[in-house]
């Protein structure tokens, strides 16, 4: 009987990036929170239909699957009261995570592409000034202040058109918004640099 090797290891991802062809996925997911519901807005501005799965340990009935045709929108509503944590998984690394509480509005976050950057629009829906931390997996983190009933934009440079950011709010540990994926423009790109580092 052969003797097993003394040292075993799992294979690892090769270093560096590889060429990637353009794909037709341009999807966004935004959230509006009320006292008893999570109202999502799913938009597909790409040339291909896209399938997304919403996973959650706090919302009954999860996971939920959504298929959105090219140029179409969906507005699903999930019943929730108190703590919630829902993540959307889609094509080409698309990821969104929404966690917090329905008890009081806090911060609305929208991420859109503009001039070669991911532009986050932070809207303070609370009754006080918020200190917002934006963690960037590809670059420098930053902290900004958003006054009551005001909005603020934060520009995040792409890395080979990839992005991976997490938004949190000081004093509100349950709150989190995560946005990751790749913005398509019809041109070739590379694989995710985080996978090959």
C-alpha positions as CSV (number, residue, x, y, z in Angstrom):
1,X,0.0,0.0,0.0
2,X,1.5,3.4,-1.0
3,X,2.6,5.7,1.8
4,X,0.7,9.1,1.7
5,X,2.9,12.1,1.3
6,X,3.9,13.9,4.5
7,X,3.1,17.3,3.2
8,X,0.0,18.1,1.3
9,X,-1.3,21.5,0.1
10,X,-4.3,22.9,-1.9
11,X,-3.6,24.4,-5.3
12,X,-3.5,28.2,-5.4
13,X,-4.6,30.8,-7.9
14,X,-1.8,31.7,-10.4
15,X,-0.4,35.2,-9.7
16,X,-1.2,38.1,-11.9
17,X,-4.2,38.8,-14.2
18,X,-5.4,37.2,-17.5
19,X,-7.1,38.7,-20.5
20,X,-10.9,38.8,-20.3
21,X,-13.4,39.3,-23.1
22,X,-16.1,41.8,-22.8
23,X,-19.5,40.5,-21.7
24,X,-23.0,42.1,-21.9
25,X,-23.9,42.4,-18.2
26,X,-24.7,45.8,-16.7
27,X,-26.8,45.3,-13.6
28,X,-27.6,47.4,-10.6
29,X,-29.4,46.7,-7.3
30,X,-30.6,49.4,-4.9
31,X,-32.6,49.2,-1.7
32,X,-35.2,51.3,0.0
33,X,-36.0,50.4,3.6
34,X,-39.3,50.9,5.4
35,X,-40.4,49.7,8.8
36,X,-41.7,46.4,7.6
37,X,-40.2,45.8,4.1
38,X,-37.1,45.9,1.9
39,X,-37.9,47.3,-1.5
40,X,-35.3,46.5,-4.1
41,X,-34.8,48.0,-7.5
42,X,-33.0,45.7,-10.0
43,X,-32.1,47.2,-13.3
44,X,-30.5,45.5,-16.3
45,X,-28.9,48.0,-18.8
46,X,-26.8,45.3,-20.5
47,X,-27.3,43.5,-23.8
48,X,-27.8,40.1,-22.1
49,X,-30.4,38.8,-19.6
50,X,-29.0,38.3,-16.1
51,X,-29.8,36.0,-13.3
52,X,-29.3,37.1,-9.7
53,X,-29.8,35.1,-6.5
54,X,-30.7,36.9,-3.2
55,X,-29.5,35.0,-0.1
56,X,-30.4,35.8,3.5
57,X,-30.5,34.2,6.9
58,X,-32.8,36.9,8.2
59,X,-35.6,37.0,5.6
60,X,-38.1,34.1,5.4
61,X,-38.2,32.2,2.2
62,X,-34.7,32.9,1.0
63,X,-32.9,32.3,-1.3
64,X,-34.8,34.2,-4.0
65,X,-34.0,34.0,-7.7
66,X,-34.5,36.8,-10.2
67,X,-34.0,36.8,-13.9
68,X,-34.0,40.2,-15.5
69,X,-34.1,40.6,-19.3
70,X,-31.9,43.1,-21.2
71,X,-33.3,46.6,-20.7
72,X,-35.8,45.5,-18.1
73,X,-36.3,46.3,-14.4
74,X,-37.7,44.4,-11.4
75,X,-38.9,45.8,-8.1
76,X,-39.2,42.9,-5.6
77,X,-40.4,43.6,-2.1
78,X,-39.3,41.3,0.8
79,X,-41.1,41.5,4.2
80,X,-38.7,42.2,7.0
81,X,-38.9,43.8,10.5
82,X,-35.9,44.5,12.6
83,X,-32.5,43.2,11.6
84,X,-31.9,42.3,8.0
85,X,-29.0,41.0,5.9
86,X,-29.5,40.2,2.2
87,X,-26.8,39.6,-0.4
88,X,-27.2,39.5,-4.2
89,X,-25.0,37.3,-6.3
90,X,-24.9,37.8,-10.1
91,X,-22.8,37.2,-13.2
92,X,-19.1,38.3,-13.6
93,X,-18.4,38.9,-9.9
94,X,-21.5,41.0,-9.3
95,X,-22.2,41.3,-5.6
96,X,-24.3,43.5,-3.3
97,X,-24.8,43.2,0.4
98,X,-27.4,45.1,2.4
99,X,-27.6,44.8,6.2
100,X,-29.0,47.0,8.9
101,X,-32.3,47.4,10.7
102,X,-35.7,48.5,9.6
103,X,-36.4,50.4,12.8
104,X,-35.1,53.8,11.5
105,X,-33.8,55.0,8.1
106,X,-30.1,55.7,8.1
107,X,-28.0,55.9,4.9
108,X,-29.0,55.2,1.3
109,X,-26.1,54.2,-1.0
110,X,-26.1,54.1,-4.8
111,X,-23.2,53.1,-6.9
112,X,-22.9,54.1,-10.5
113,X,-20.2,54.3,-13.2
114,X,-19.1,57.8,-14.2
115,X,-15.9,59.0,-16.0
116,X,-14.0,55.9,-15.3
117,X,-14.9,55.8,-11.6
118,X,-17.4,54.1,-9.3
119,X,-19.3,57.0,-7.9
120,X,-21.1,56.3,-4.6
121,X,-24.0,58.6,-3.7
122,X,-24.5,58.7,0.1
123,X,-27.9,60.0,1.2
124,X,-28.3,60.7,4.9
125,X,-31.9,59.7,5.8
126,X,-31.4,59.9,9.6
127,X,-32.0,62.8,12.0
128,X,-28.3,63.4,12.8
129,X,-24.9,63.8,11.1
130,X,-23.3,60.5,10.0
131,X,-19.6,59.5,9.9
132,X,-19.3,57.1,7.0
133,X,-16.3,54.8,6.3
134,X,-15.7,53.5,2.8
135,X,-13.2,50.5,2.7
136,X,-11.7,50.0,-0.8
137,X,-10.1,46.5,-1.5
138,X,-8.1,48.0,-4.3
139,X,-7.1,51.4,-2.9
140,X,-7.1,53.8,0.0
141,X,-9.9,53.8,2.5
142,X,-11.7,57.0,3.3
143,X,-14.0,58.5,5.9
144,X,-16.5,61.2,5.1
145,X,-19.2,63.1,7.0
146,X,-22.7,63.4,5.6
147,X,-24.9,66.0,7.3
148,X,-28.6,65.4,8.1
149,X,-30.9,65.4,5.0
150,X,-27.8,65.9,2.7
151,X,-26.1,63.8,0.2
152,X,-22.4,63.3,-0.6
153,X,-20.6,61.7,-3.5
154,X,-17.4,59.6,-3.2
155,X,-15.4,58.6,-6.2
156,X,-13.6,55.3,-6.2
157,X,-11.1,54.6,-9.1
158,X,-11.5,51.3,-10.9
159,X,-8.7,48.8,-11.1
160,X,-9.0,47.2,-14.6
161,X,-12.7,48.3,-14.2
162,X,-13.1,46.1,-11.1
163,X,-14.3,47.5,-7.8
164,X,-14.9,46.2,-4.3
165,X,-16.0,48.5,-1.5
166,X,-17.7,48.2,1.8
167,X,-19.7,51.1,3.4
168,X,-20.2,51.3,7.2
169,X,-21.5,54.0,9.6
170,X,-19.9,54.8,12.9
171,X,-22.1,53.9,15.9
172,X,-24.3,51.6,13.8
173,X,-22.6,48.2,13.8
174,X,-25.5,46.4,12.1
175,X,-25.3,48.7,9.0
176,X,-23.3,47.6,6.0
177,X,-23.4,48.0,2.2
178,X,-21.0,46.1,0.0
179,X,-20.6,46.6,-3.7
180,X,-18.3,44.5,-5.9
181,X,-18.1,43.5,-9.5
182,X,-16.8,44.7,-12.9
183,X,-18.1,47.5,-15.1
184,X,-18.4,46.6,-18.8
185,X,-17.8,49.1,-21.7
186,X,-17.6,46.7,-24.6
187,X,-13.8,46.5,-24.5
188,X,-11.5,43.7,-23.4
189,X,-10.4,43.8,-19.8
190,X,-8.6,41.4,-17.4
191,X,-9.5,38.9,-14.7
192,X,-10.1,40.2,-11.2
193,X,-6.7,41.4,-9.8
194,X,-7.7,40.3,-6.3
195,X,-7.9,36.7,-7.4
196,X,-4.3,36.7,-8.7
197,X,-2.6,38.6,-5.9
